[in-house]
Amino acid sequence: MRFALQDRNAVMPVIVRSSDAPYRWKIEAAPLAKVANHEKKMPNGFIRKDGYGITAAARRYLEPLIRGEAYPPYGRDGLPGYVTLKNVAVKKKLAPWEG
């Protein structure tokens, strides 16, 4: 939203790691021409030589991204208490479009 408010287009917000210890990150803009329809793979050094596990380098990289779990609150019935939307229409702010 910040990029849109700055009238920036043809960019995608991306998370850039700025520090491993402590783990820190920031949001930057990546030009769509550099990221759209491109696959980014994990480095070869992240997979063990036997092909069946990850290396210590992969664990250091991934650990801040997967540490912990955010469990939803549960109701008395044992079901997760997810948000219920009110589905109330908002008042129109723009004049009808005339093409």
C-alpha positions in Angstrom: 0.0 0.0 0.0 2.9 2.3 0.8 4.2 1.9 -2.8 0.8 2.7 -4.2 0.4 5.8 -2.1 3.9 6.9 -3.4 2.6 6.4 -7.0 5.0 3.6 -7.6 3.9 0.9 -10.0 5.4 -2.0 -11.8 7.1 -3.1 -8.5 6.4 -5.9 -6.1 7.0 -5.6 -2.3 9.7 -8.1 -1.3 11.1 -9.1 2.1 14.9 -8.5 2.3 16.8 -10.0 5.3 19.1 -7.4 6.7 20.5 -9.4 9.7 20.6 -13.0 10.8 21.5 -12.5 14.5 19.3 -10.9 15.5 16.9 -11.7 12.7 15.9 -8.4 11.0 14.1 -7.7 7.7 12.7 -4.8 5.7 10.4 -4.4 2.8 11.8 -3.1 -0.5 10.5 -2.8 -4.0 11.6 -5.2 -6.7 10.9 -4.3 -10.4 8.3 -6.6 -11.8 10.5 -7.2 -14.9 13.1 -8.9 -12.6 10.7 -11.1 -10.5 7.6 -11.8 -12.6 7.6 -15.3 -14.1 11.0 -16.1 -12.5 11.7 -19.0 -10.2 14.0 -18.6 -7.3 15.6 -21.8 -6.1 17.3 -22.6 -2.8 21.1 -22.7 -3.1 22.7 -26.1 -3.7 24.5 -25.8 -0.4 21.2 -26.0 1.4 20.7 -29.7 0.5 22.9 -32.4 2.0 25.1 -34.4 -0.3 22.9 -37.5 0.2 19.9 -35.4 -1.1 17.7 -36.4 1.9 18.1 -33.5 4.3 19.2 -29.9 4.8 22.5 -28.5 5.8 23.4 -26.4 8.8 23.4 -23.3 6.5 19.8 -24.1 5.4 18.7 -24.5 9.0 20.2 -21.1 9.9 18.5 -19.5 7.0 15.1 -21.2 7.5 14.8 -21.3 11.3 13.6 -17.7 11.8 11.0 -18.2 9.2 9.5 -21.4 10.7 10.1 -21.0 14.4 7.0 -21.3 16.6 3.4 -21.6 15.5 0.5 -19.1 15.9 -2.3 -21.3 17.1 -5.8 -19.9 16.6 -8.0 -19.5 19.7 -10.4 -22.3 20.4 -14.0 -22.1 21.5 -15.8 -24.3 24.0 -16.8 -26.6 21.2 -13.1 -27.3 20.4 -13.3 -25.6 17.0 -10.9 -22.8 16.0 -12.4 -19.3 16.6 -11.8 -17.7 13.3 -12.9 -14.2 12.4 -16.5 -13.8 11.2 -17.0 -11.0 8.7 -20.0 -8.7 9.0 -20.3 -8.3 5.2 -21.6 -4.7 5.5 -21.4 -2.6 2.4 -19.6 0.7 2.8 -20.9 4.0 1.5 -19.8 4.8 -2.1 -17.1 7.6 -2.2 -16.7 8.0 -6.0 -19.0 9.5 -8.5 -20.3 7.0 -11.2 -17.7 6.4 -13.9 -18.5 8.0 -17.3 -16.5 6.4 -20.1 
